[in-house]
Amino acid sequence: MTRYTAHRLLLLLPVLVGISVVVFLLIHLIPGDVVDVLLGIQTSPEAAAALRRIYGLDQPVHVQFTSWVSSLLRGDLGLSLRTGLPVSYILASRLVVTAELAGLGLLLACAAGIPLGVTAAFRRNTAVDYVASSTALVGLSMPDFWTGTLLVLVFSITVRWLPPTGYVPFFTDPVANLKLMILPAITLAGASASYIMRMTRSAVLEILSQDYIRTAHAKGLRKRQVTYSHAFRNALVPVMAVVGQQMAYLLGGVVVVESIFGIPGLGRTALDSIYNRDYPVVMGVVLFVASAYVVINVLVDLLSALVDVRIRERIVSANE
């Protein structure tokens, strides 16, 4: 298992290199740069040229990329061209906010999707199954910006139960924090809950068709025992894989939600940095999200191996 884990983590390097090259080139293809944002279009060419020289933006793109990579290899993500703050500090301060939002979204998605998926599987072709499947289809079809706008319209403007935008740190005011985070978390959890529900239903249905489930019923075991001790436990591996994928997706897919609700997390920071042509911050966010995605998938594979001995045996035999 140690060899397998090391091999998977080493694959992170070429992935990060490829992503960094593509993102760096795409950012530089956008018209304008941070100097245009800071000074405007009516500044003198001499002042703009001097500021580009200070930032190193007068160098060719490949020279800028090489300089950034060399700093990265030393553990330095650079400084924000907009604020002058270290990129690592910006990421650390914004990560707390995004992690809370993604964690709440994943918790709501699992709390809704897994029970609905299990119930729909055990009541296949009934009204409960049809309603759950239809609801999941609607959830998958609705984009985040539409869901968030509807939630704000209903709960913030119409009934005025919850504030529409803003952020308060949890340890400053837990109640205000949860009031501000519940609508973004529901928005973020909508599509994930629908996807988890559908995959849970499929996994449980596949297990229910196995011979040992029919044998358990024939032996007179209670339905609840068959459901949770046999069916759901064996369906847990694919469900865990889906939850892990959604965890990575939520962590990297908060841009729209944070922008709608005014939450100062990684997603909004990345979007503002793209607008401001703040290349070091954009690259730092992209590298972090890509690394988190790969690491989360490795952790999911390891947890799946711990739950299912068959997966562990395949991993061990593949590395022998």
C-alpha positions in Angstrom: 0.0 0.0 0.0 2.9 2.4 0.7 4.3 1.8 -2.7 0.9 2.4 -4.3 0.4 5.6 -2.4 3.8 6.9 -3.3 3.2 6.1 -7.0 -0.1 7.9 -7.0 1.4 11.0 -5.3 4.3 11.0 -7.8 1.8 11.2 -10.6 0.7 14.5 -9.1 3.9 16.2 -10.5 3.2 15.8 -14.3 -0.4 16.8 -13.7 0.6 20.0 -11.9 3.2 20.8 -14.6 0.7 20.4 -17.4 -2.0 22.4 -15.6 0.4 25.2 -14.7 1.6 25.6 -18.3 -1.9 25.7 -19.7 -3.3 28.1 -17.1 -0.2 30.4 -17.3 -0.5 30.6 -21.1 -4.3 31.2 -21.0 -3.9 34.0 -18.4 -1.3 35.7 -20.5 -3.5 35.5 -23.6 -6.1 37.7 -22.0 -5.8 41.3 -23.3 -4.1 43.6 -20.8 -2.2 43.0 -17.6 -2.1 44.1 -14.0 -0.4 47.4 -15.0 -3.4 48.4 -17.2 -5.6 47.6 -14.2 -3.6 49.6 -11.7 -2.8 52.6 -13.9 -5.7 52.6 -16.3 -5.5 53.3 -20.1 -4.8 57.0 -19.8 -1.4 56.7 -18.1 1.8 57.6 -19.8 3.6 54.8 -21.7 6.8 55.6 -19.8 5.1 55.0 -16.4 3.5 51.8 -17.6 6.8 50.5 -19.0 8.6 51.2 -15.7 6.0 49.4 -13.7 6.1 46.4 -16.1 9.8 46.3 -15.7 9.5 46.3 -11.9 7.0 43.4 -12.0 9.0 41.5 -14.7 6.2 41.7 -17.2 8.4 43.1 -19.9 10.1 39.6 -20.2 8.9 37.0 -22.6 6.2 34.6 -21.4 8.6 31.6 -21.2 11.1 33.6 -19.1 8.3 34.7 -16.7 7.1 31.1 -16.4 10.7 29.8 -15.8 11.2 32.4 -13.1 7.9 31.4 -11.4 8.7 27.7 -11.5 12.1 28.3 -10.0 10.6 30.3 -7.1 8.0 27.5 -6.7 10.7 24.9 -6.4 12.1 26.9 -3.5 8.7 26.8 -1.8 7.9 30.4 -2.7 4.5 31.1 -4.5 5.5 34.7 -5.0 3.8 38.0 -4.1 0.4 39.3 -5.3 0.9 41.9 -8.0 -2.2 43.7 -6.7 -1.7 43.8 -3.0 1.9 42.8 -2.5 1.0 40.1 0.1 2.5 36.6 -0.1 0.3 34.3 -2.2 0.7 31.6 0.5 -0.8 33.9 3.1 -3.7 34.8 0.8 -4.4 31.1 0.1 -4.3 30.2 3.8 -6.7 32.9 4.8 -9.2 32.1 2.0 -8.9 28.4 2.4 -10.6 28.4 5.8 -13.7 30.0 4.3 -13.8 27.7 1.2 -13.2 24.6 3.4 -16.2 25.5 5.6 -18.5 26.1 2.6 -17.4 22.9 0.8 -17.6 20.9 4.1 -21.2 22.1 4.8 -22.2 21.5 1.2 -20.8 17.9 1.2 -22.5 17.2 4.6 -25.8 18.4 3.2 -25.3 16.4 0.0 -24.5 13.2 1.8 -27.3 13.7 4.3 -29.8 14.0 1.5 -28.4 11.9 -1.3 -27.4 8.7 0.5 -30.7 8.0 2.4 -32.7 9.0 -0.7 -30.7 6.7 -2.9 -31.0 3.7 -0.5 -34.8 4.3 -0.1 -35.3 4.6 -3.8 -33.4 1.4 -4.4 -35.4 -0.6 -1.9 -38.7 0.8 -3.2 -37.8 0.5 -6.9 -40.6 1.3 -9.3 -42.8 2.9 -6.6 -43.9 6.5 -6.2 -41.1 7.1 -3.7 -38.5 5.9 -6.4 -40.1 8.1 -9.1 -40.3 11.2 -6.9 -36.6 10.8 -5.7 -35.3 10.1 -9.2 -37.3 13.1 -10.7 -36.0 15.4 -7.9 -32.4 14.3 -8.6 -32.9 14.9 -12.3 -34.1 18.5 -11.5 -31.2 19.0 -9.1 -28.7 18.0 -11.8 -30.3 20.2 -14.4 -30.3 23.4 -12.4 -27.1 25.5 -12.5 -25.7 26.9 -9.3 -26.3 30.6 -10.3 -30.0 29.8 -10.9 -30.4 27.9 -7.6 -28.6 30.5 -5.6 -30.7 33.3 -7.1 -33.9 31.5 -6.4 -32.9 30.9 -2.8 -32.0 34.5 -2.2 -35.2 35.6 -3.8 -37.3 33.4 -1.6 -35.5 33.2 1.7 -33.8 36.6 1.8 -36.1 39.0 -0.1 -39.6 37.4 0.1 -39.8 35.9 3.6 -36.6 37.5 5.0 -35.5 34.6 7.1 -31.8 34.7 6.1 -29.3 37.4 5.0 -28.5 37.4 1.3 -24.8 38.0 1.2 -21.7 38.5 3.4 -19.5 36.5 5.7 -18.7 36.4 9.4 -16.0 34.1 10.8 -17.4 31.1 12.7 -15.4 31.8 15.9 -16.5 35.5 15.8 -20.2 34.8 15.7 -21.3 31.1 15.1 -25.0 31.9 14.7 -24.4 34.7 12.2 -21.9 32.5 10.4 -24.4 29.7 9.9 -27.1 32.0 8.9 -24.9 33.4 6.1 -23.5 30.0 5.1 -26.7 28.0 4.9 -28.0 29.3 1.6 -24.6 29.0 -0.2 -24.2 25.5 1.2 -27.6 24.4 -0.1 -26.8 25.9 -3.5 -23.5 24.1 -3.6 -25.0 20.8 -2.4 -27.9 20.6 -4.9 -26.2 19.0 -7.8 -23.9 16.9 -5.6 -26.8 15.5 -3.6 -28.6 14.6 -6.8 -25.5 12.8 -8.2 -24.8 11.0 -4.9 -28.5 9.9 -4.8 -28.4 8.4 -8.3 -25.1 6.6 -7.8 -26.2 5.3 -4.4 -29.4 4.0 -5.9 -27.5 2.3 -8.7 -24.9 0.7 -6.4 -27.6 -0.6 -4.0 -29.7 -2.0 -6.8 -26.7 -3.9 -8.2 -26.0 -5.4 -4.7 -29.7 -6.3 -4.3 -29.5 -8.5 -7.4 -26.7 -10.6 -5.9 -27.4 -14.2 -4.8 -26.2 -13.7 -1.2 -28.9 -11.0 -0.7 -31.6 -13.4 -1.8 -30.0 -16.0 0.5 -30.2 -13.6 3.4 -33.9 -13.0 2.8 -34.5 -16.8 2.5 -32.8 -17.3 5.9 -35.4 -15.1 7.5 -33.1 -12.1 8.4 -35.0 -8.9 9.1 -35.2 -6.4 6.3 -33.4 -3.7 8.2 -30.5 -6.1 8.9 -30.3 -7.1 5.2 -30.4 -3.4 4.2 -27.6 -2.1 6.4 -25.5 -5.2 7.2 -25.4 -6.7 3.8 -26.6 -4.4 1.0 -25.5 -0.9 2.0 -22.2 -2.1 3.5 -21.2 -3.7 0.2 -22.5 -0.8 -1.8 -20.4 1.6 0.3 -17.2 1.4 -1.9 -18.7 3.0 -5.0 -20.6 5.5 -2.8 -17.3 6.5 -1.1 -15.7 7.0 -4.5 -18.6 9.3 -5.6 -18.5 11.2 -2.3 -14.7 11.7 -2.7 -15.2 13.0 -6.3 -17.9 15.4 -5.1 -15.6 16.6 -2.3 -12.9 17.6 -4.8 -15.6 19.0 -7.1 -17.1 21.2 -4.4 -13.6 22.5 -3.3 -12.9 23.6 -6.9 -16.4 24.5 -7.9 -17.2 27.3 -5.5 -16.4 30.2 -7.8 -20.0 30.9 -8.8 -21.5 30.3 -5.4 -18.9 32.5 -3.6 -19.4 35.3 -6.2 -23.2 35.2 -5.8 -23.2 35.3 -2.0 -20.2 37.6 -1.5 -18.1 35.0 0.3 -14.4 35.8 0.5 -13.1 32.3 -0.3 -10.7 30.7 -2.8 -13.2 30.8 -5.7 -13.9 34.5 -5.4 -10.2 35.2 -4.9 -9.4 33.4 -8.1 -12.1 35.2 -10.1 -11.0 38.7 -8.8 -7.4 37.8 -9.5 -8.3 36.9 -13.1 -10.1 40.2 -13.5 -7.0 42.0 -12.0 -4.5 39.9 -14.0 -2.9 38.9 -10.8 -1.0 36.0 -12.2 0.8 34.6 -9.0 -2.5 34.4 -7.1 -4.3 32.7 -10.0 -1.5 30.1 -10.4 -1.5 29.5 -6.6 -5.2 28.8 -6.5 -5.1 26.5 -9.5 -2.1 24.5 -8.1 -3.8 24.1 -4.8 -7.1 22.9 -6.2 -5.4 20.5 -8.6 -3.2 19.1 -5.8 -6.3 18.8 -3.5 -8.2 16.9 -6.2 -5.4 14.3 -6.7 -4.8 13.9 -3.0 -8.5 13.4 -2.2 -8.8 10.8 -4.9 -5.8 8.9 -3.5 -7.3 9.1 0.0 -10.6 7.7 -1.4 -8.8 4.8 -3.0 -7.0 4.0 0.2 -10.3 4.2 2.2 -11.9 1.9 -0.4 -9.1 -0.6 0.1 -9.6 -0.5 3.8 -13.3 -1.2 3.5 -13.1 -3.8 0.7 -10.4 -6.5 1.1 -10.8 -7.4 -2.6 -9.5 -4.0 -3.7 -6.7 -4.2 -1.2 -5.6 -7.6 -2.6 -5.7 -6.2 -6.2 -3.5 -3.3 -5.2 -1.0 -5.5 -3.4 -0.8 -8.0 -6.3 -0.4 -5.2 -8.9 2.6 -3.8 -7.0 4.3 -7.2 -6.5 
